[in-house]
Structure formats: structure tokens, C-alpha cells
Amino acid sequence: MLNEFLRAGAHYLTHAEWGCMAGVHTAWIIVEADNDELARLMVPPVIRREALLARLNRFTPDQIRQLNEQAHSRPGS
């Protein structure tokens, strides 16, 4: 995959974080985009269709407490 990034252009290579040195041969690129379609366009063309997109978020302690309360209040919990 490194070679594909290199061929796609140095701008892709310099914006990727890699797990290779830890034995995880995956690249991560974190971008800000208005929607998934625009985010996908920021992925090197050679892997664009196969790329997994994941919207990231952060949680506050209160949000975690609320999620835990909701999970415990569901039937069967």
C-alpha cells in the first residue's frame, strides 16, 4: 500500500498515519469534510472504493454516563 500512496502523490503520503512498524499494515487519514462523498475524494484514487470511512467523535464524561444509563434501562439489560 505504501507504493500506491507514493504513486498517488506525496501529499497523500504525508497526511497518512501508518501502523506498519507495529505490524498493522493499515493507513489512517483523518480529514474534515462536509459529507462522506467529499471525504472519500480525499483518499488516494487507487484505494478510494475500498476505503472504510468512519465518522469520529469525542465523548464527555456526562455523555458516557448517559449512554451507560440508557444501556442499563433497556429491557433485557
TIVO-2410 file (N, C-alpha, C; in nm, 3 decimals):
# residues 77
REC num residu      c1      c2      c3 atome chaine
REC   1      M   0.081  -0.118   0.000     N      A
REC   1      M   0.000   0.000   0.000    CA      A
REC   1      M   0.087   0.126   0.000     C      A
REC   2      L   0.205   0.119   0.060     N      A
REC   2      L   0.293   0.236   0.061    CA      A
REC   2      L   0.323   0.284  -0.080     C      A
REC   3      N   0.351   0.191  -0.169     N      A
REC   3      N   0.383   0.230  -0.306    CA      A
REC   3      N   0.264   0.297  -0.375     C      A
REC   4      E   0.143   0.249  -0.347     N      A
REC   4      E   0.024   0.311  -0.405    CA      A
REC   4      E   0.011   0.456  -0.358     C      A
REC   5      F   0.038   0.479  -0.231     N      A
REC   5      F   0.033   0.614  -0.179    CA      A
REC   5      F   0.140   0.701  -0.243     C      A
REC   6      L   0.259   0.647  -0.258     N      A
REC   6      L   0.367   0.722  -0.320    CA      A
REC   6      L   0.333   0.759  -0.464     C      A
REC   7      R   0.280   0.663  -0.539     N      A
REC   7      R   0.241   0.691  -0.677    CA      A
REC   7      R   0.127   0.792  -0.687     C      A
REC   8      A   0.038   0.793  -0.588     N      A
REC   8      A  -0.075   0.885  -0.590    CA      A
REC   8      A  -0.032   1.029  -0.564     C      A
REC   9      G   0.082   1.046  -0.499     N      A
REC   9      G   0.133   1.180  -0.473    CA      A
REC   9      G   0.179   1.195  -0.329     C      A
REC  10      A   0.283   1.273  -0.312     N      A
REC  10      A   0.342   1.290  -0.179    CA      A
REC  10      A   0.243   1.350  -0.080     C      A
REC  11      H   0.147   1.430  -0.128     N      A
REC  11      H   0.050   1.490  -0.035    CA      A
REC  11      H  -0.033   1.384   0.035     C      A
REC  12      Y  -0.061   1.273  -0.031     N      A
REC  12      Y  -0.133   1.163   0.036    CA      A
REC  12      Y  -0.042   1.098   0.140     C      A
REC  13      L   0.080   1.074   0.102     N      A
REC  13      L   0.174   1.005   0.191    CA      A
REC  13      L   0.199   1.085   0.318     C      A
REC  14      T   0.211   1.216   0.306     N      A
REC  14      T   0.244   1.298   0.423    CA      A
REC  14      T   0.124   1.320   0.515     C      A
REC  15      H   0.004   1.288   0.471     N      A
REC  15      H  -0.114   1.304   0.555    CA      A
REC  15      H  -0.163   1.173   0.616     C      A
REC  16      A  -0.092   1.066   0.588     N      A
REC  16      A  -0.134   0.935   0.638    CA      A
REC  16      A  -0.054   0.898   0.763     C      A
REC  17      E  -0.121   0.830   0.852     N      A
REC  17      E  -0.057   0.770   0.970    CA      A
REC  17      E  -0.057   0.620   0.945     C      A
REC  18      W   0.054   0.556   0.978     N      A
REC  18      W   0.073   0.415   0.942    CA      A
REC  18      W   0.094   0.329   1.066     C      A
REC  19      G   0.045   0.206   1.060     N      A
REC  19      G   0.066   0.110   1.168    CA      A
REC  19      G   0.168   0.004   1.134     C      A
REC  20      C   0.236   0.017   1.021     N      A
REC  20      C   0.327  -0.087   0.971    CA      A
REC  20      C   0.436  -0.127   1.071     C      A
REC  21      M   0.493  -0.030   1.138     N      A
REC  21      M   0.602  -0.060   1.230    CA      A
REC  21      M   0.554  -0.141   1.351     C      A
REC  22      A   0.424  -0.143   1.374     N      A
REC  22      A   0.365  -0.224   1.481    CA      A
REC  22      A   0.304  -0.352   1.426     C      A
REC  23      G   0.327  -0.379   1.296     N      A
REC  23      G   0.274  -0.499   1.235    CA      A
REC  23      G   0.130  -0.486   1.186     C      A
REC  24      V   0.075  -0.366   1.189     N      A
REC  24      V  -0.061  -0.340   1.142    CA      A
REC  24      V  -0.048  -0.264   1.010     C      A
REC  25      H  -0.059  -0.334   0.901     N      A
REC  25      H  -0.033  -0.275   0.770    CA      A
REC  25      H  -0.156  -0.203   0.718     C      A
REC  26      T  -0.184  -0.091   0.784     N      A
REC  26      T  -0.300  -0.009   0.755    CA      A
REC  26      T  -0.258   0.136   0.764     C      A
REC  27      A  -0.325   0.219   0.684     N      A
REC  27      A  -0.303   0.364   0.691    CA      A
REC  27      A  -0.431   0.429   0.738     C      A
REC  28      W  -0.416   0.536   0.812     N      A
REC  28      W  -0.529   0.616   0.856    CA      A
REC  28      W  -0.505   0.759   0.810     C      A
REC  29      I  -0.609   0.820   0.758     N      A
REC  29      I  -0.605   0.961   0.723    CA      A
REC  29      I  -0.725   1.026   0.790     C      A
REC  30      I  -0.701   1.126   0.870     N      A
REC  30      I  -0.809   1.196   0.937    CA      A
REC  30      I  -0.830   1.328   0.863     C      A
REC  31      V  -0.952   1.348   0.816     N      A
REC  31      V  -0.986   1.468   0.740    CA      A
REC  31      V  -1.114   1.529   0.795     C      A
REC  32      E  -1.133   1.655   0.767     N      A
REC  32      E  -1.260   1.720   0.795    CA      A
REC  32      E  -1.330   1.738   0.663     C      A
REC  33      A  -1.453   1.692   0.655     N      A
REC  33      A  -1.531   1.702   0.531    CA      A
REC  33      A  -1.678   1.722   0.566     C      A
REC  34      D  -1.750   1.783   0.476     N      A
REC  34      D  -1.892   1.808   0.499    CA      A
REC  34      D  -1.978   1.683   0.487     C      A
REC  35      N  -1.928   1.581   0.414     N      A
REC  35      N  -2.005   1.458   0.399    CA      A
REC  35      N  -1.912   1.345   0.357     C      A
REC  36      D  -1.965   1.222   0.355     N      A
REC  36      D  -1.884   1.105   0.323    CA      A
REC  36      D  -1.828   1.110   0.181     C      A
REC  37      E  -1.907   1.161   0.089     N      A
REC  37      E  -1.863   1.167  -0.051    CA      A
REC  37      E  -1.738   1.255  -0.065     C      A
REC  38      L  -1.739   1.369   0.000     N      A
REC  38      L  -1.622   1.457  -0.005    CA      A
REC  38      L  -1.503   1.396   0.068     C      A
REC  39      A  -1.529   1.327   0.177     N      A
REC  39      A  -1.420   1.260   0.249    CA      A
REC  39      A  -1.357   1.153   0.162     C      A
REC  40      R  -1.438   1.076   0.092     N      A
REC  40      R  -1.385   0.969   0.006    CA      A
REC  40      R  -1.296   1.026  -0.104     C      A
REC  41      L  -1.328   1.144  -0.152     N      A
REC  41      L  -1.246   1.207  -0.256    CA      A
REC  41      L  -1.106   1.243  -0.207     C      A
REC  42      M  -1.087   1.244  -0.077     N      A
REC  42      M  -0.956   1.276  -0.019    CA      A
REC  42      M  -0.868   1.153  -0.004     C      A
REC  43      V  -0.921   1.038  -0.036     N      A
REC  43      V  -0.847   0.912  -0.029    CA      A
REC  43      V  -0.778   0.889  -0.164     C      A
REC  44      P  -0.656   0.833  -0.165     N      A
REC  44      P  -0.589   0.807  -0.293    CA      A
REC  44      P  -0.680   0.727  -0.386     C      A
REC  45      P  -0.686   0.765  -0.513     N      A
REC  45      P  -0.777   0.701  -0.608    CA      A
REC  45      P  -0.767   0.549  -0.614     C      A
REC  46      V  -0.647   0.495  -0.600     N      A
REC  46      V  -0.629   0.350  -0.616    CA      A
REC  46      V  -0.700   0.270  -0.507     C      A
REC  47      I  -0.726   0.329  -0.392     N      A
REC  47      I  -0.795   0.256  -0.284    CA      A
REC  47      I  -0.926   0.323  -0.244     C      A
REC  48      R  -0.968   0.422  -0.318     N      A
REC  48      R  -1.086   0.502  -0.282    CA      A
REC  48      R  -1.212   0.419  -0.263     C      A
REC  49      R  -1.239   0.326  -0.352     N      A
REC  49      R  -1.365   0.248  -0.342    CA      A
REC  49      R  -1.365   0.152  -0.224     C      A
REC  50      E  -1.247   0.102  -0.187     N      A
REC  50      E  -1.239   0.004  -0.078    CA      A
REC  50      E  -1.221   0.069   0.059     C      A
REC  51      A  -1.195   0.198   0.062     N      A
REC  51      A  -1.164   0.264   0.189    CA      A
REC  51      A  -1.283   0.259   0.284     C      A
REC  52      L  -1.254   0.236   0.409     N      A
REC  52      L  -1.356   0.237   0.514    CA      A
REC  52      L  -1.360   0.378   0.572     C      A
REC  53      L  -1.475   0.440   0.566     N      A
REC  53      L  -1.492   0.572   0.625    CA      A
REC  53      L  -1.558   0.557   0.761     C      A
REC  54      A  -1.508   0.630   0.858     N      A
REC  54      A  -1.566   0.626   0.992    CA      A
REC  54      A  -1.570   0.768   1.047     C      A
REC  55      R  -1.689   0.812   1.082     N      A
REC  55      R  -1.701   0.943   1.147    CA      A
REC  55      R  -1.653   0.929   1.290     C      A
REC  56      L  -1.563   1.015   1.328     N      A
REC  56      L  -1.506   1.010   1.463    CA      A
REC  56      L  -1.574   1.113   1.551     C      A
REC  57      N  -1.577   1.085   1.679     N      A
REC  57      N  -1.633   1.179   1.775    CA      A
REC  57      N  -1.561   1.163   1.907     C      A
REC  58      R  -1.582   1.259   1.992     N      A
REC  58      R  -1.531   1.253   2.129    CA      A
REC  58      R  -1.650   1.252   2.223     C      A
REC  59      F  -1.628   1.198   2.342     N      A
REC  59      F  -1.733   1.193   2.443    CA      A
REC  59      F  -1.691   1.272   2.565     C      A
REC  60      T  -1.787   1.337   2.627     N      A
REC  60      T  -1.765   1.399   2.757    CA      A
REC  60      T  -1.799   1.294   2.862     C      A
REC  61      P  -1.752   1.313   2.985     N      A
REC  61      P  -1.790   1.219   3.090    CA      A
REC  61      P  -1.942   1.208   3.107     C      A
REC  62      D  -2.013   1.320   3.095     N      A
REC  62      D  -2.159   1.318   3.108    CA      A
REC  62      D  -2.223   1.235   2.997     C      A
REC  63      Q  -2.174   1.246   2.876     N      A
REC  63      Q  -2.229   1.166   2.765    CA      A
REC  63      Q  -2.208   1.017   2.791     C      A
REC  64      I  -2.094   0.980   2.845     N      A
REC  64      I  -2.068   0.839   2.875    CA      A
REC  64      I  -2.164   0.790   2.982     C      A
REC  65      R  -2.185   0.871   3.085     N      A
REC  65      R  -2.281   0.833   3.190    CA      A
REC  65      R  -2.421   0.815   3.132     C      A
REC  66      Q  -2.463   0.906   3.045     N      A
REC  66      Q  -2.595   0.896   2.983    CA      A
REC  66      Q  -2.606   0.770   2.897     C      A
REC  67      L  -2.503   0.739   2.821     N      A
REC  67      L  -2.505   0.618   2.739    CA      A
REC  67      L  -2.515   0.493   2.827     C      A
REC  68      N  -2.442   0.493   2.938     N      A
REC  68      N  -2.449   0.379   3.031    CA      A
REC  68      N  -2.588   0.366   3.092     C      A
REC  69      E  -2.647   0.478   3.130     N      A
REC  69      E  -2.783   0.475   3.186    CA      A
REC  69      E  -2.884   0.422   3.085     C      A
REC  70      Q  -2.873   0.467   2.960     N      A
REC  70      Q  -2.963   0.421   2.855    CA      A
REC  70      Q  -2.947   0.271   2.832     C      A
REC  71      A  -2.823   0.223   2.832     N      A
REC  71      A  -2.798   0.081   2.808    CA      A
REC  71      A  -2.855  -0.004   2.921     C      A
REC  72      H  -2.846   0.045   3.044     N      A
REC  72      H  -2.896  -0.032   3.158    CA      A
REC  72      H  -3.047  -0.022   3.176     C      A
REC  73      S  -3.109   0.076   3.113     N      A
REC  73      S  -3.253   0.091   3.128    CA      A
REC  73      S  -3.331   0.018   3.019     C      A
REC  74      R  -3.262  -0.037   2.922     N      A
REC  74      R  -3.330  -0.113   2.814    CA      A
REC  74      R  -3.379  -0.247   2.867     C      A
REC  75      P  -3.492  -0.293   2.817     N      A
REC  75      P  -3.541  -0.426   2.856    CA      A
REC  75      P  -3.437  -0.533   2.822     C      A
REC  76      G  -3.416  -0.623   2.914     N      A
REC  76      G  -3.323  -0.733   2.892    CA      A
REC  76      G  -3.181  -0.698   2.931     C      A
REC  77      S  -3.160  -0.579   2.988     N      A
REC  77      S  -3.025  -0.538   3.027    CA      A
REC  77      S  -2.996  -0.585   3.168     C      A
***
